């Protein structure tokens, strides 16, 4: 058993982090779609939220299907200003 995150190999850390991100995105997308359904059913006052939530859920689902690039292939962060 691992006692600390740093005891896990880098490859396993990346694998676990990606799996966690994928599961989190799936959970958020599912909840957004469920909330949109509640808006449409009239259970929650709708002020255009259902369409926005469905768009948000679709973007998350697309992100899940298009996985992160391999480790070490990240592009530099953009600079602003």
C-alpha positions as CSV (number, residue, x, y, z in Angstrom):
1,X,0.0,0.0,0.0
2,X,1.2,3.5,-0.8
3,X,1.6,5.8,2.2
4,X,2.0,9.0,0.3
5,X,1.2,10.3,-3.2
6,X,4.9,10.9,-3.8
7,X,5.5,7.2,-3.3
8,X,3.5,6.5,-6.5
9,X,5.4,6.5,-9.8
10,X,4.8,9.5,-12.1
11,X,3.1,7.4,-14.7
12,X,0.7,6.0,-12.1
13,X,0.0,9.5,-10.7
14,X,-0.9,10.7,-14.2
15,X,-3.1,7.7,-14.8
16,X,-4.9,8.2,-11.5
17,X,-5.3,11.9,-12.0
18,X,-6.7,11.5,-15.5
19,X,-9.2,8.9,-14.3
20,X,-10.3,11.2,-11.5
21,X,-10.7,14.1,-13.9
22,X,-12.7,12.0,-16.3
23,X,-15.0,10.8,-13.5
24,X,-15.4,14.3,-12.2
25,X,-16.3,15.6,-15.7
26,X,-18.8,12.8,-16.1
27,X,-20.4,13.5,-12.8
28,X,-20.6,17.2,-13.5
29,X,-22.1,16.6,-17.0
30,X,-24.7,14.2,-15.6
31,X,-25.7,16.7,-12.9
32,X,-25.9,19.5,-15.4
33,X,-28.1,17.5,-17.7
34,X,-30.3,16.5,-14.7
35,X,-30.7,20.1,-13.6
36,X,-31.6,21.0,-17.2
37,X,-34.3,18.4,-17.0
38,X,-35.6,19.9,-13.8
39,X,-35.8,23.3,-15.5
40,X,-37.8,21.8,-18.4
41,X,-40.1,19.9,-16.1
42,X,-41.0,23.2,-14.3
43,X,-39.6,22.1,-11.0
44,X,-37.1,25.0,-10.9
45,X,-37.7,28.4,-12.4
46,X,-36.1,28.6,-15.8
47,X,-34.4,31.7,-17.0
48,X,-32.6,30.1,-20.0
49,X,-30.6,27.8,-17.8
50,X,-31.6,24.5,-19.4
51,X,-30.0,25.3,-22.7
52,X,-26.8,26.7,-21.0
53,X,-26.6,23.5,-18.9
54,X,-27.0,21.2,-21.9
55,X,-24.3,23.1,-23.7
56,X,-22.0,22.9,-20.7
57,X,-22.7,19.1,-20.4
58,X,-22.0,18.6,-24.1
59,X,-18.7,20.4,-23.8
60,X,-17.7,18.3,-20.8
61,X,-18.7,15.1,-22.7
62,X,-16.7,16.1,-25.7
63,X,-13.7,16.8,-23.4
64,X,-14.1,13.4,-21.9
65,X,-14.1,11.7,-25.3
66,X,-11.0,13.8,-26.4
67,X,-8.5,12.8,-23.7
68,X,-5.7,15.0,-22.4
69,X,-2.5,14.9,-24.4
70,X,0.2,12.5,-23.3
71,X,2.3,13.6,-20.3
72,X,5.2,15.8,-21.3
73,X,3.3,17.1,-24.4
74,X,1.7,20.1,-22.7
75,X,2.0,23.5,-24.4
76,X,3.3,26.4,-22.5
77,X,0.7,28.4,-20.7
78,X,-0.4,31.6,-22.5
79,X,0.9,34.9,-21.2
80,X,-1.5,37.8,-20.8
81,X,-0.8,41.5,-20.6
